[in-house]
Amino acid sequence: MKITTICGSNRKKGATRGILEAFESGLKDAGIPGVKMKKYSLSDVHLEPCKGCLKCKKKGHCVIPDDFGKIAFRMIHSDLIVLGSPVYFSDVSSPVKALIDRTVSLWHTKQLKGKKVIFAAATMESGAEHTLETLKLWAHDHEMNVVSTIEGIGEEVKDALKSEKTTQGIKDSVDAFKATLPSET
């Protein structure tokens, strides 16, 4: 069971990262056997924006020499992708937008089709709904299966994890993912 979490925040100790870590902890507590987690922080990788060159359509992969290839490889080989973004003016952060755009290289050959995804959006006040809608539209375009979403409210981790809406969203997302797994009989 391979799970990839991707944090789209530039803040090392921000609410987005805290929500993703709480989700990961919830997964561990759920006792799902054989879970292997891989975490990426987009602030720690070199990710260029898409150049729109469409060379990926001919070559079968993105030709930009950066860290996208290793993230894409892990996404393709994951059973679950968890992507978190802070809310920037009611939408995803620029690192998340860069990742979304770069996946056009995977879209041509439907390499993310059928992947299970969970999205998290962390906001100080508002805009999470639109951010989650952006992520859902991206998943729809790739024909991925949205398992659940988490709306985090609070500027700091401690604030977000005190929010009933956030903690319930984390619990519901763990439960929703667990429900997608084959039952042990």
C-alpha positions as protocol buffer text, in pm:
chain_id: "A"
residue {
  index: 1
  type: MET
  ca { x: 0 y: 0 z: 0 }
}
residue {
  index: 2
  type: LYS
  ca { x: 185 y: 308 z: -125 }
}
residue {
  index: 3
  type: ILE
  ca { x: 65 y: 650 z: -13 }
}
residue {
  index: 4
  type: THR
  ca { x: 217 y: 976 z: -134 }
}
residue {
  index: 5
  type: THR
  ca { x: 151 y: 1303 z: 46 }
}
residue {
  index: 6
  type: ILE
  ca { x: 238 y: 1629 z: -123 }
}
residue {
  index: 7
  type: CYS
  ca { x: 247 y: 1953 z: 72 }
}
residue {
  index: 8
  type: GLY
  ca { x: 208 y: 2264 z: -140 }
}
residue {
  index: 9
  type: SER
  ca { x: 294 y: 2515 z: 133 }
}
residue {
  index: 10
  type: ASN
  ca { x: 613 y: 2717 z: 157 }
}
residue {
  index: 11
  type: ARG
  ca { x: 576 y: 2732 z: 536 }
}
residue {
  index: 12
  type: LYS
  ca { x: 775 y: 2457 z: 707 }
}
residue {
  index: 13
  type: LYS
  ca { x: 548 y: 2455 z: 1011 }
}
residue {
  index: 14
  type: GLY
  ca { x: 228 y: 2581 z: 855 }
}
residue {
  index: 15
  type: ALA
  ca { x: -128 y: 2459 z: 888 }
}
residue {
  index: 16
  type: THR
  ca { x: -120 y: 2266 z: 559 }
}
residue {
  index: 17
  type: ARG
  ca { x: 174 y: 2057 z: 672 }
}
residue {
  index: 18
  type: GLY
  ca { x: 17 y: 2007 z: 1015 }
}
residue {
  index: 19
  type: ILE
  ca { x: -308 y: 1883 z: 862 }
}
residue {
  index: 20
  type: LEU
  ca { x: -123 y: 1639 z: 637 }
}
residue {
  index: 21
  type: GLU
  ca { x: 79 y: 1510 z: 933 }
}
residue {
  index: 22
  type: ALA
  ca { x: -240 y: 1466 z: 1138 }
}
residue {
  index: 23
  type: PHE
  ca { x: -392 y: 1271 z: 848 }
}
residue {
  index: 24
  type: GLU
  ca { x: -82 y: 1050 z: 827 }
}
residue {
  index: 25
  type: SER
  ca { x: -103 y: 989 z: 1201 }
}
residue {
  index: 26
  type: GLY
  ca { x: -471 y: 899 z: 1165 }
}
residue {
  index: 27
  type: LEU
  ca { x: -382 y: 647 z: 895 }
}
residue {
  index: 28
  type: LYS
  ca { x: -122 y: 486 z: 1121 }
}
residue {
  index: 29
  type: ASP
  ca { x: -377 y: 467 z: 1404 }
}
residue {
  index: 30
  type: ALA
  ca { x: -629 y: 306 z: 1166 }
}
residue {
  index: 31
  type: GLY
  ca { x: -407 y: -2 z: 1151 }
}
residue {
  index: 32
  type: ILE
  ca { x: -401 y: -39 z: 773 }
}
residue {
  index: 33
  type: PRO
  ca { x: -141 y: -311 z: 708 }
}
residue {
  index: 34
  type: GLY
  ca { x: 161 y: -259 z: 482 }
}
residue {
  index: 35
  type: VAL
  ca { x: 137 y: 118 z: 444 }
}
residue {
  index: 36
  type: LYS
  ca { x: 445 y: 281 z: 295 }
}
residue {
  index: 37
  type: MET
  ca { x: 438 y: 659 z: 306 }
}
residue {
  index: 38
  type: LYS
  ca { x: 639 y: 896 z: 91 }
}
residue {
  index: 39
  type: LYS
  ca { x: 620 y: 1269 z: 162 }
}
residue {
  index: 40
  type: TYR
  ca { x: 706 y: 1555 z: -67 }
}
residue {
  index: 41
  type: SER
  ca { x: 716 y: 1920 z: 23 }
}
residue {
  index: 42
  type: LEU
  ca { x: 700 y: 2130 z: -291 }
}
residue {
  index: 43
  type: SER
  ca { x: 905 y: 2395 z: -110 }
}
residue {
  index: 44
  type: ASP
  ca { x: 1194 y: 2147 z: -92 }
}
residue {
  index: 45
  type: VAL
  ca { x: 1199 y: 2040 z: -456 }
}
residue {
  index: 46
  type: HIS
  ca { x: 1290 y: 2215 z: -779 }
}
residue {
  index: 47
  type: LEU
  ca { x: 970 y: 2240 z: -979 }
}
residue {
  index: 48
  type: GLU
  ca { x: 955 y: 2463 z: -1284 }
}
residue {
  index: 49
  type: PRO
  ca { x: 625 y: 2582 z: -1430 }
}
residue {
  index: 50
  type: CYS
  ca { x: 491 y: 2412 z: -1741 }
}
residue {
  index: 51
  type: LYS
  ca { x: 625 y: 2576 z: -2055 }
}
residue {
  index: 52
  type: GLY
  ca { x: 335 y: 2461 z: -2275 }
}
residue {
  index: 53
  type: CYS
  ca { x: 580 y: 2319 z: -2528 }
}
residue {
  index: 54
  type: LEU
  ca { x: 383 y: 1992 z: -2567 }
}
residue {
  index: 55
  type: LYS
  ca { x: 706 y: 1796 z: -2612 }
}
residue {
  index: 56
  type: CYS
  ca { x: 561 y: 1561 z: -2348 }
}
residue {
  index: 57
  type: LYS
  ca { x: 296 y: 1458 z: -2599 }
}
residue {
  index: 58
  type: LYS
  ca { x: 560 y: 1337 z: -2845 }
}
residue {
  index: 59
  type: LYS
  ca { x: 823 y: 1212 z: -2596 }
}
residue {
  index: 60
  type: GLY
  ca { x: 583 y: 1048 z: -2351 }
}
residue {
  index: 61
  type: HIS
  ca { x: 724 y: 1241 z: -2053 }
}
residue {
  index: 62
  type: CYS
  ca { x: 797 y: 1596 z: -1947 }
}
residue {
  index: 63
  type: VAL
  ca { x: 1130 y: 1721 z: -2082 }
}
residue {
  index: 64
  type: ILE
  ca { x: 1193 y: 1992 z: -1823 }
}
residue {
  index: 65
  type: PRO
  ca { x: 1498 y: 1889 z: -1614 }
}
residue {
  index: 66
  type: ASP
  ca { x: 1381 y: 1924 z: -1254 }
}
residue {
  index: 67
  type: ASP
  ca { x: 1226 y: 1713 z: -975 }
}
residue {
  index: 68
  type: PHE
  ca { x: 887 y: 1662 z: -1138 }
}
residue {
  index: 69
  type: GLY
  ca { x: 987 y: 1323 z: -1277 }
}
residue {
  index: 70
  type: LYS
  ca { x: 1043 y: 1168 z: -936 }
}
residue {
  index: 71
  type: ILE
  ca { x: 716 y: 1310 z: -800 }
}
residue {
  index: 72
  type: ALA
  ca { x: 527 y: 1191 z: -1108 }
}
residue {
  index: 73
  type: PHE
  ca { x: 679 y: 843 z: -1079 }
}
residue {
  index: 74
  type: ARG
  ca { x: 569 y: 818 z: -718 }
}
residue {
  index: 75
  type: MET
  ca { x: 218 y: 945 z: -797 }
}
residue {
  index: 76
  type: ILE
  ca { x: 180 y: 693 z: -1080 }
}
residue {
  index: 77
  type: HIS
  ca { x: 285 y: 408 z: -847 }
}
residue {
  index: 78
  type: SER
  ca { x: 75 y: 514 z: -547 }
}
residue {
  index: 79
  type: ASP
  ca { x: -247 y: 365 z: -419 }
}
residue {
  index: 80
  type: LEU
  ca { x: -343 y: 701 z: -269 }
}
residue {
  index: 81
  type: ILE
  ca { x: -226 y: 1057 z: -338 }
}
residue {
  index: 82
  type: VAL
  ca { x: -288 y: 1317 z: -68 }
}
residue {
  index: 83
  type: LEU
  ca { x: -236 y: 1674 z: -185 }
}
residue {
  index: 84
  type: GLY
  ca { x: -256 y: 1972 z: 48 }
}
residue {
  index: 85
  type: SER
  ca { x: -252 y: 2339 z: -44 }
}
residue {
  index: 86
  type: PRO
  ca { x: -275 y: 2658 z: 155 }
}
residue {
  index: 87
  type: VAL
  ca { x: -545 y: 2892 z: 30 }
}
residue {
  index: 88
  type: TYR
  ca { x: -400 y: 3192 z: -152 }
}
residue {
  index: 89
  type: PHE
  ca { x: -672 y: 3436 z: -253 }
}
residue {
  index: 90
  type: SER
  ca { x: -932 y: 3159 z: -273 }
}
residue {
  index: 91
  type: ASP
  ca { x: -720 y: 2919 z: -478 }
}
residue {
  index: 92
  type: VAL
  ca { x: -422 y: 2683 z: -468 }
}
residue {
  index: 93
  type: SER
  ca { x: -69 y: 2802 z: -397 }
}
residue {
  index: 94
  type: SER
  ca { x: 169 y: 2863 z: -688 }
}
residue {
  index: 95
  type: PRO
  ca { x: 371 y: 2543 z: -616 }
}
residue {
  index: 96
  type: VAL
  ca { x: 51 y: 2336 z: -632 }
}
residue {
  index: 97
  type: LYS
  ca { x: -55 y: 2512 z: -952 }
}
residue {
  index: 98
  type: ALA
  ca { x: 286 y: 2434 z: -1103 }
}
residue {
  index: 99
  type: LEU
  ca { x: 246 y: 2066 z: -1011 }
}
residue {
  index: 100
  type: ILE
  ca { x: -107 y: 2056 z: -1153 }
}
residue {
  index: 101
  type: ASP
  ca { x: 6 y: 2212 z: -1480 }
}
residue {
  index: 102
  type: ARG
  ca { x: 304 y: 1982 z: -1514 }
}
residue {
  index: 103
  type: THR
  ca { x: 80 y: 1675 z: -1490 }
}
residue {
  index: 104
  type: VAL
  ca { x: -36 y: 1747 z: -1844 }
}
residue {
  index: 105
  type: SER
  ca { x: 254 y: 1518 z: -1936 }
}
residue {
  index: 106
  type: LEU
  ca { x: 69 y: 1239 z: -1752 }
}
residue {
  index: 107
  type: TRP
  ca { x: -273 y: 1339 z: -1885 }
}
residue {
  index: 108
  type: HIS
  ca { x: -190 y: 1260 z: -2249 }
}
residue {
  index: 109
  type: THR
  ca { x: -153 y: 890 z: -2164 }
}
residue {
  index: 110
  type: LYS
  ca { x: -402 y: 885 z: -1869 }
}
residue {
  index: 111
  type: GLN
  ca { x: -134 y: 773 z: -1622 }
}
residue {
  index: 112
  type: LEU
  ca { x: -330 y: 901 z: -1320 }
}
residue {
  index: 113
  type: LYS
  ca { x: -664 y: 755 z: -1429 }
}
residue {
  index: 114
  type: GLY
  ca { x: -835 y: 571 z: -1144 }
}
residue {
  index: 115
  type: LYS
  ca { x: -595 y: 696 z: -875 }
}
residue {
  index: 116
  type: LYS
  ca { x: -749 y: 763 z: -535 }
}
residue {
  index: 117
  type: VAL
  ca { x: -692 y: 1117 z: -408 }
}
residue {
  index: 118
  type: ILE
  ca { x: -763 y: 1312 z: -93 }
}
residue {
  index: 119
  type: PHE
  ca { x: -731 y: 1690 z: -92 }
}
residue {
  index: 120
  type: ALA
  ca { x: -668 y: 1930 z: 196 }
}
residue {
  index: 121
  type: ALA
  ca { x: -701 y: 2308 z: 187 }
}
residue {
  index: 122
  type: ALA
  ca { x: -579 y: 2522 z: 476 }
}
residue {
  index: 123
  type: THR
  ca { x: -713 y: 2873 z: 513 }
}
residue {
  index: 124
  type: MET
  ca { x: -700 y: 3154 z: 766 }
}
residue {
  index: 125
  type: GLU
  ca { x: -1059 y: 3254 z: 701 }
}
residue {
  index: 126
  type: SER
  ca { x: -1220 y: 3163 z: 371 }
}
residue {
  index: 127
  type: GLY
  ca { x: -1160 y: 3039 z: 18 }
}
residue {
  index: 128
  type: ALA
  ca { x: -1114 y: 2670 z: 93 }
}
residue {
  index: 129
  type: GLU
  ca { x: -1423 y: 2576 z: -107 }
}
residue {
  index: 130
  type: HIS
  ca { x: -1284 y: 2723 z: -429 }
}
residue {
  index: 131
  type: THR
  ca { x: -939 y: 2577 z: -362 }
}
residue {
  index: 132
  type: LEU
  ca { x: -1088 y: 2230 z: -317 }
}
residue {
  index: 133
  type: GLU
  ca { x: -1296 y: 2281 z: -631 }
}
residue {
  index: 134
  type: THR
  ca { x: -978 y: 2358 z: -829 }
}
residue {
  index: 135
  type: LEU
  ca { x: -825 y: 2035 z: -701 }
}
residue {
  index: 136
  type: LYS
  ca { x: -1142 y: 1836 z: -777 }
}
residue {
  index: 137
  type: LEU
  ca { x: -1151 y: 1972 z: -1133 }
}
residue {
  index: 138
  type: TRP
  ca { x: -788 y: 1865 z: -1180 }
}
residue {
  index: 139
  type: ALA
  ca { x: -876 y: 1516 z: -1051 }
}
residue {
  index: 140
  type: HIS
  ca { x: -1179 y: 1504 z: -1281 }
}
residue {
  index: 141
  type: ASP
  ca { x: -965 y: 1593 z: -1583 }
}
residue {
  index: 142
  type: HIS
  ca { x: -729 y: 1306 z: -1497 }
}
residue {
  index: 143
  type: GLU
  ca { x: -1022 y: 1071 z: -1422 }
}
residue {
  index: 144
  type: MET
  ca { x: -901 y: 1019 z: -1065 }
}
residue {
  index: 145
  type: ASN
  ca { x: -1131 y: 919 z: -779 }
}
residue {
  index: 146
  type: VAL
  ca { x: -1171 y: 1183 z: -508 }
}
residue {
  index: 147
  type: VAL
  ca { x: -1206 y: 990 z: -182 }
}
residue {
  index: 148
  type: SER
  ca { x: -1248 y: 1287 z: 50 }
}
residue {
  index: 149
  type: THR
  ca { x: -1150 y: 1645 z: 125 }
}
residue {
  index: 150
  type: ILE
  ca { x: -1029 y: 1823 z: 435 }
}
residue {
  index: 151
  type: GLU
  ca { x: -1098 y: 2190 z: 500 }
}
residue {
  index: 152
  type: GLY
  ca { x: -851 y: 2329 z: 752 }
}
residue {
  index: 153
  type: ILE
  ca { x: -930 y: 2656 z: 924 }
}
residue {
  index: 154
  type: GLY
  ca { x: -660 y: 2841 z: 1117 }
}
residue {
  index: 155
  type: GLU
  ca { x: -345 y: 3035 z: 1043 }
}
residue {
  index: 156
  type: GLU
  ca { x: -122 y: 2821 z: 1264 }
}
residue {
  index: 157
  type: VAL
  ca { x: -116 y: 2442 z: 1304 }
}
residue {
  index: 158
  type: LYS
  ca { x: -243 y: 2464 z: 1661 }
}
residue {
  index: 159
  type: ASP
  ca { x: -540 y: 2672 z: 1545 }
}
residue {
  index: 160
  type: ALA
  ca { x: -626 y: 2443 z: 1255 }
}
residue {
  index: 161
  type: LEU
  ca { x: -606 y: 2130 z: 1467 }
}
residue {
  index: 162
  type: LYS
  ca { x: -836 y: 2287 z: 1729 }
}
residue {
  index: 163
  type: SER
  ca { x: -1104 y: 2341 z: 1466 }
}
residue {
  index: 164
  type: GLU
  ca { x: -1383 y: 2082 z: 1482 }
}
residue {
  index: 165
  type: LYS
  ca { x: -1427 y: 2112 z: 1105 }
}
residue {
  index: 166
  type: THR
  ca { x: -1059 y: 2029 z: 1047 }
}
residue {
  index: 167
  type: THR
  ca { x: -1036 y: 1738 z: 1291 }
}
residue {
  index: 168
  type: GLN
  ca { x: -1363 y: 1590 z: 1167 }
}
residue {
  index: 169
  type: GLY
  ca { x: -1242 y: 1626 z: 807 }
}
residue {
  index: 170
  type: ILE
  ca { x: -923 y: 1437 z: 891 }
}
residue {
  index: 171
  type: LYS
  ca { x: -1114 y: 1158 z: 1067 }
}
residue {
  index: 172
  type: ASP
  ca { x: -1371 y: 1136 z: 786 }
}
residue {
  index: 173
  type: SER
  ca { x: -1093 y: 1119 z: 526 }
}
residue {
  index: 174
  type: VAL
  ca { x: -915 y: 835 z: 706 }
}
residue {
  index: 175
  type: ASP
  ca { x: -1247 y: 649 z: 734 }
}
residue {
  index: 176
  type: ALA
  ca { x: -1335 y: 716 z: 370 }
}
residue {
  index: 177
  type: PHE
  ca { x: -1000 y: 582 z: 250 }
}
residue {
  index: 178
  type: LYS
  ca { x: -1027 y: 278 z: 474 }
}
residue {
  index: 179
  type: ALA
  ca { x: -1371 y: 209 z: 324 }
}
residue {
  index: 180
  type: THR
  ca { x: -1215 y: 191 z: -26 }
}
residue {
  index: 181
  type: LEU
  ca { x: -989 y: -96 z: 76 }
}
residue {
  index: 182
  type: PRO
  ca { x: -1085 y: -458 z: 21 }
}
residue {
  index: 183
  type: SER
  ca { x: -1230 y: -609 z: 337 }
}
residue {
  index: 184
  type: GLU
  ca { x: -1032 y: -882 z: 507 }
}
residue {
  index: 185
  type: THR
  ca { x: -1236 y: -1202 z: 514 }
}
